Amino acid sequence: MSILNAIIQAEAEAKNLILEAKNDQKTIIETSKIHGEEEAKKILENANLEATKIINDNKEQLKANKEANELELAKITSIVNEDADRKIEKLTDFVVGKVLEL
């Protein structure tokens, strides 16, 4: 009978070990899931911060480019206007000269 009891006890211990292993496995899975979620959250937060930084940098660059373009346009407009004024003045002088010749 003692061998039978030993077998029954060994079987019970094996079942307990299996249950403990299953519980340990569940704990490991849950811990891994929590850790994975935390890591994913950190990665997402970093990605959002980086995206915000890139957007802000692009806005600043766009503003700087716009200001530079507006300044260049003002210079070109000034040059064109001065040239047009000179041509109008020459044309006026020419017309006045022709009128005076009459």
Distance bins in CASP14 RR format, pairs under 12 A and 6 or more apart:
PFRMAT RR
TARGET T0000
AUTHOR 0000-0000-0000
RMODE 2
METHOD distances of the structure
MODEL  1
1 7 0 0 0 0 0 1 0 0 0 0 0
1 8 0 0 0 0 0 1 0 0 0 0 0
2 8 0 0 0 0 0 1 0 0 0 0 0
2 9 0 0 0 0 0 1 0 0 0 0 0
3 9 0 0 0 0 0 1 0 0 0 0 0
3 10 0 0 0 0 0 1 0 0 0 0 0
4 10 0 0 0 0 0 1 0 0 0 0 0
4 11 0 0 0 0 0 1 0 0 0 0 0
5 11 0 0 0 0 0 1 0 0 0 0 0
5 12 0 0 0 0 0 1 0 0 0 0 0
6 12 0 0 0 0 0 1 0 0 0 0 0
6 13 0 0 0 0 0 1 0 0 0 0 0
7 13 0 0 0 0 0 1 0 0 0 0 0
7 14 0 0 0 0 0 1 0 0 0 0 0
8 14 0 0 0 0 0 1 0 0 0 0 0
8 15 0 0 0 0 0 1 0 0 0 0 0
9 15 0 0 0 0 0 1 0 0 0 0 0
9 16 0 0 0 0 0 1 0 0 0 0 0
10 16 0 0 0 0 0 1 0 0 0 0 0
10 17 0 0 0 0 0 1 0 0 0 0 0
11 17 0 0 0 0 0 1 0 0 0 0 0
11 18 0 0 0 0 0 1 0 0 0 0 0
12 18 0 0 0 0 0 1 0 0 0 0 0
12 19 0 0 0 0 0 1 0 0 0 0 0
13 19 0 0 0 0 0 1 0 0 0 0 0
13 20 0 0 0 0 0 1 0 0 0 0 0
14 20 0 0 0 0 0 1 0 0 0 0 0
14 21 0 0 0 0 0 1 0 0 0 0 0
15 21 0 0 0 0 0 1 0 0 0 0 0
15 22 0 0 0 0 0 1 0 0 0 0 0
16 22 0 0 0 0 0 1 0 0 0 0 0
16 23 0 0 0 0 0 1 0 0 0 0 0
17 23 0 0 0 0 0 1 0 0 0 0 0
17 24 0 0 0 0 0 1 0 0 0 0 0
18 24 0 0 0 0 0 1 0 0 0 0 0
18 25 0 0 0 0 0 1 0 0 0 0 0
19 25 0 0 0 0 0 1 0 0 0 0 0
19 26 0 0 0 0 0 1 0 0 0 0 0
20 26 0 0 0 0 0 1 0 0 0 0 0
20 27 0 0 0 0 0 1 0 0 0 0 0
21 27 0 0 0 0 0 1 0 0 0 0 0
21 28 0 0 0 0 0 1 0 0 0 0 0
22 28 0 0 0 0 0 1 0 0 0 0 0
22 29 0 0 0 0 0 1 0 0 0 0 0
23 29 0 0 0 0 0 1 0 0 0 0 0
23 30 0 0 0 0 0 1 0 0 0 0 0
24 30 0 0 0 0 0 1 0 0 0 0 0
24 31 0 0 0 0 0 1 0 0 0 0 0
25 31 0 0 0 0 0 1 0 0 0 0 0
25 32 0 0 0 0 0 1 0 0 0 0 0
26 32 0 0 0 0 0 1 0 0 0 0 0
26 33 0 0 0 0 0 1 0 0 0 0 0
27 33 0 0 0 0 0 1 0 0 0 0 0
27 34 0 0 0 0 0 1 0 0 0 0 0
28 34 0 0 0 0 0 1 0 0 0 0 0
28 35 0 0 0 0 0 1 0 0 0 0 0
29 35 0 0 0 0 0 1 0 0 0 0 0
29 36 0 0 0 0 0 1 0 0 0 0 0
30 36 0 0 0 0 0 1 0 0 0 0 0
30 37 0 0 0 0 0 1 0 0 0 0 0
31 37 0 0 0 0 0 1 0 0 0 0 0
31 38 0 0 0 0 0 1 0 0 0 0 0
32 38 0 0 0 0 0 1 0 0 0 0 0
32 39 0 0 0 0 0 1 0 0 0 0 0
33 39 0 0 0 0 0 1 0 0 0 0 0
33 40 0 0 0 0 0 1 0 0 0 0 0
34 40 0 0 0 0 0 1 0 0 0 0 0
34 41 0 0 0 0 0 1 0 0 0 0 0
35 41 0 0 0 0 0 1 0 0 0 0 0
35 42 0 0 0 0 0 1 0 0 0 0 0
36 42 0 0 0 0 1 0 0 0 0 0 0
36 43 0 0 0 0 1 0 0 0 0 0 0
36 44 0 0 0 0 0 1 0 0 0 0 0
37 43 0 0 0 0 0 1 0 0 0 0 0
37 44 0 0 0 0 0 1 0 0 0 0 0
38 44 0 0 0 0 0 1 0 0 0 0 0
38 45 0 0 0 0 0 1 0 0 0 0 0
39 45 0 0 0 0 0 1 0 0 0 0 0
39 46 0 0 0 0 0 1 0 0 0 0 0
40 46 0 0 0 0 0 1 0 0 0 0 0
40 47 0 0 0 0 0 1 0 0 0 0 0
41 47 0 0 0 0 0 1 0 0 0 0 0
41 48 0 0 0 0 0 1 0 0 0 0 0
42 48 0 0 0 0 0 1 0 0 0 0 0
42 49 0 0 0 0 0 1 0 0 0 0 0
43 49 0 0 0 0 0 1 0 0 0 0 0
43 50 0 0 0 0 0 1 0 0 0 0 0
44 50 0 0 0 0 0 1 0 0 0 0 0
44 51 0 0 0 0 0 1 0 0 0 0 0
45 51 0 0 0 0 0 1 0 0 0 0 0
45 52 0 0 0 0 0 1 0 0 0 0 0
46 52 0 0 0 0 0 1 0 0 0 0 0
46 53 0 0 0 0 0 1 0 0 0 0 0
47 53 0 0 0 0 0 1 0 0 0 0 0
47 54 0 0 0 0 0 1 0 0 0 0 0
48 54 0 0 0 0 0 1 0 0 0 0 0
48 55 0 0 0 0 0 1 0 0 0 0 0
49 55 0 0 0 0 0 1 0 0 0 0 0
49 56 0 0 0 0 0 1 0 0 0 0 0
50 56 0 0 0 0 0 1 0 0 0 0 0
50 57 0 0 0 0 0 1 0 0 0 0 0
51 57 0 0 0 0 0 1 0 0 0 0 0
51 58 0 0 0 0 0 1 0 0 0 0 0
52 58 0 0 0 0 0 1 0 0 0 0 0
52 59 0 0 0 0 0 1 0 0 0 0 0
53 59 0 0 0 0 0 1 0 0 0 0 0
53 60 0 0 0 0 0 1 0 0 0 0 0
54 60 0 0 0 0 0 1 0 0 0 0 0
54 61 0 0 0 0 0 1 0 0 0 0 0
55 61 0 0 0 0 0 1 0 0 0 0 0
55 62 0 0 0 0 0 1 0 0 0 0 0
56 62 0 0 0 0 0 1 0 0 0 0 0
56 63 0 0 0 0 0 1 0 0 0 0 0
57 63 0 0 0 0 0 1 0 0 0 0 0
57 64 0 0 0 0 0 1 0 0 0 0 0
58 64 0 0 0 0 0 1 0 0 0 0 0
58 65 0 0 0 0 0 1 0 0 0 0 0
59 65 0 0 0 0 0 1 0 0 0 0 0
59 66 0 0 0 0 0 1 0 0 0 0 0
60 66 0 0 0 0 0 1 0 0 0 0 0
60 67 0 0 0 0 0 1 0 0 0 0 0
61 67 0 0 0 0 0 1 0 0 0 0 0
61 68 0 0 0 0 0 1 0 0 0 0 0
62 68 0 0 0 0 0 1 0 0 0 0 0
62 69 0 0 0 0 0 1 0 0 0 0 0
63 69 0 0 0 0 0 1 0 0 0 0 0
63 70 0 0 0 0 0 1 0 0 0 0 0
64 70 0 0 0 0 0 1 0 0 0 0 0
64 71 0 0 0 0 0 1 0 0 0 0 0
65 71 0 0 0 0 0 1 0 0 0 0 0
65 72 0 0 0 0 0 1 0 0 0 0 0
66 72 0 0 0 0 0 1 0 0 0 0 0
66 73 0 0 0 0 0 1 0 0 0 0 0
67 73 0 0 0 0 0 1 0 0 0 0 0
67 74 0 0 0 0 0 1 0 0 0 0 0
68 74 0 0 0 0 0 1 0 0 0 0 0
68 75 0 0 0 0 0 1 0 0 0 0 0
69 75 0 0 0 0 0 1 0 0 0 0 0
69 76 0 0 0 0 0 1 0 0 0 0 0
70 76 0 0 0 0 0 1 0 0 0 0 0
70 77 0 0 0 0 0 1 0 0 0 0 0
71 77 0 0 0 0 0 1 0 0 0 0 0
71 78 0 0 0 0 0 1 0 0 0 0 0
72 78 0 0 0 0 0 1 0 0 0 0 0
72 79 0 0 0 0 0 1 0 0 0 0 0
73 79 0 0 0 0 0 1 0 0 0 0 0
73 80 0 0 0 0 0 1 0 0 0 0 0
74 80 0 0 0 0 0 1 0 0 0 0 0
74 81 0 0 0 0 0 1 0 0 0 0 0
75 81 0 0 0 0 0 1 0 0 0 0 0
75 82 0 0 0 0 0 1 0 0 0 0 0
76 82 0 0 0 0 0 1 0 0 0 0 0
76 83 0 0 0 0 0 1 0 0 0 0 0
77 83 0 0 0 0 0 1 0 0 0 0 0
77 84 0 0 0 0 0 1 0 0 0 0 0
78 84 0 0 0 0 0 1 0 0 0 0 0
78 85 0 0 0 0 0 1 0 0 0 0 0
79 85 0 0 0 0 0 1 0 0 0 0 0
79 86 0 0 0 0 0 1 0 0 0 0 0
80 86 0 0 0 0 0 1 0 0 0 0 0
80 87 0 0 0 0 0 1 0 0 0 0 0
81 87 0 0 0 0 0 1 0 0 0 0 0
81 88 0 0 0 0 0 1 0 0 0 0 0
82 88 0 0 0 0 0 1 0 0 0 0 0
82 89 0 0 0 0 0 1 0 0 0 0 0
83 89 0 0 0 0 0 1 0 0 0 0 0
83 90 0 0 0 0 0 1 0 0 0 0 0
84 90 0 0 0 0 0 1 0 0 0 0 0
84 91 0 0 0 0 0 1 0 0 0 0 0
85 91 0 0 0 0 0 1 0 0 0 0 0
85 92 0 0 0 0 0 1 0 0 0 0 0
86 92 0 0 0 0 0 1 0 0 0 0 0
86 93 0 0 0 0 0 1 0 0 0 0 0
87 93 0 0 0 0 0 1 0 0 0 0 0
87 94 0 0 0 0 0 1 0 0 0 0 0
88 94 0 0 0 0 0 1 0 0 0 0 0
88 95 0 0 0 0 0 1 0 0 0 0 0
89 95 0 0 0 0 0 1 0 0 0 0 0
89 96 0 0 0 0 0 1 0 0 0 0 0
90 96 0 0 0 0 0 1 0 0 0 0 0
90 97 0 0 0 0 0 1 0 0 0 0 0
91 97 0 0 0 0 0 1 0 0 0 0 0
91 98 0 0 0 0 0 1 0 0 0 0 0
92 98 0 0 0 0 0 1 0 0 0 0 0
92 99 0 0 0 0 0 1 0 0 0 0 0
93 99 0 0 0 0 0 1 0 0 0 0 0
93 100 0 0 0 0 0 1 0 0 0 0 0
94 100 0 0 0 0 0 1 0 0 0 0 0
94 101 0 0 0 0 0 1 0 0 0 0 0
95 101 0 0 0 0 0 1 0 0 0 0 0
95 102 0 0 0 0 0 1 0 0 0 0 0
96 102 0 0 0 0 0 1 0 0 0 0 0
END
